[in-house]
């Protein structure tokens, strides 16, 4: 197993970055009328996922790390909600959001597992 020297080495952070990049891809196809509404919220929520993982990893305690992992979990749920809203509102299609929704599902499971390990080992 490779040594974790930085948050960039964490698979969960890398997957979070994938979600953020996918959100930016989707933002390019969202209508201009959504720029300061759905688009802005989607991008903020998605970018918050890897940012909180990185901040938590940089903290000094497992308890702090677990807190930021919880915040990242909330941001994943928020991102998923905005994607589902875009589908229900007819702004994006299921096909357009499939990758992003798959990433939110994977990240949710990964973050739940990471948080459990952090809490159990604190």
N, C-alpha and C positions, 0 to 999 in steps of 0.2 A: 504494500500500500504506500502511496506517495505521501510525503510529509506535507502537512498543511502549514504553509508559511504565511499565507495571506488570505484574505477573504476571496481573492480571485481564484484560489485553488479549490474553493468549495463548489461542489456540483449544484447545490441549491442556489448559490449566488449566480452561477453561470446560467442556470435555467431561468432565474429571475431576469437576467439581462436579455435572454431570448424573448421573454414575454414583453419587456419594455420595447425591444426592437420591433416586435410584431405589432404592438400598439401604435408605434410610429408609422408602420406600413399602412395600418388601417386608417390612421388619421389622415393620410394623404388622399384616401378615397371618400372620406366623410364629406358631406356637403359643406360649403362655405358658411351656410347659415348656422351650422353647429359649432363653428370655431370657438366661440366663447362659452359654449354650453357643454354639450356632451364630449366634444373632442378634447377640450381643456381638462375636464375631469378624468377622462379615460387616461390621458397621458400622465397626469399627476399621480393617479393611483398606481399605474403600471410602473412608473419610474421609482415610486416609493418602495416597491418590493425589494429590489437589490440594494437600494440605498440603506434600508433598515437592517438588512442582513449584514451589510458591511459595517454599519455603525455598531451593531450588537457584537459582532466578532471582535471589534476593536476595543470594546469595553473590558474592564478589569475583572468582572465577576460573571459567573454562570447565571446568576439571578438577573443581572442587567442584560446579558445576552438573550436569555429567555424572554424578557420583556420586549426587546426589539424584534425577536422572532414572532411574538404575538402581534405586534404592530404590523409586521410584514404579512402575516396571515390575514389580518383585517384588510390590508390593501389588495391582497389577492381576491378576497370576497367582493370588495368594491369594484375591482376591475371586471370580474365576472358579471356582476350586476349591470354595469354599464354596457357590456357586450350583449347581454341578454335583452336589455332595454332597447338597444339599437336594432336588434332582430325583431322584437315585438312591435317596434314603431315603424318597421319597414325601411329603416335607414341603411342597414347592412343585411346581407343574407347569411343563412347558416353556413353555406359553403365558404363565404368570405371570412367567417370568424372561427371556423373549425380548429385551426392550429392554435389560435389564442385560447380558445376554451379548453383544448387538450392540455395546454401549458398550465392554465389555472388549476385544473384538476390535479395534475402531477405535482405542482408546487404546493398545493394545499396539503396533500399527503406527506410530502417531504418535510414541510414546515411543522406539521403536527408531530411527526416522528422526531425531528430535531428538538422541538420544545420538550417532548416527553423525556428524551435522553438528558437534556440539560437539567430538568427538574429532578429527575431521579438521581443524578450524580452531583447534586449541589450540596 
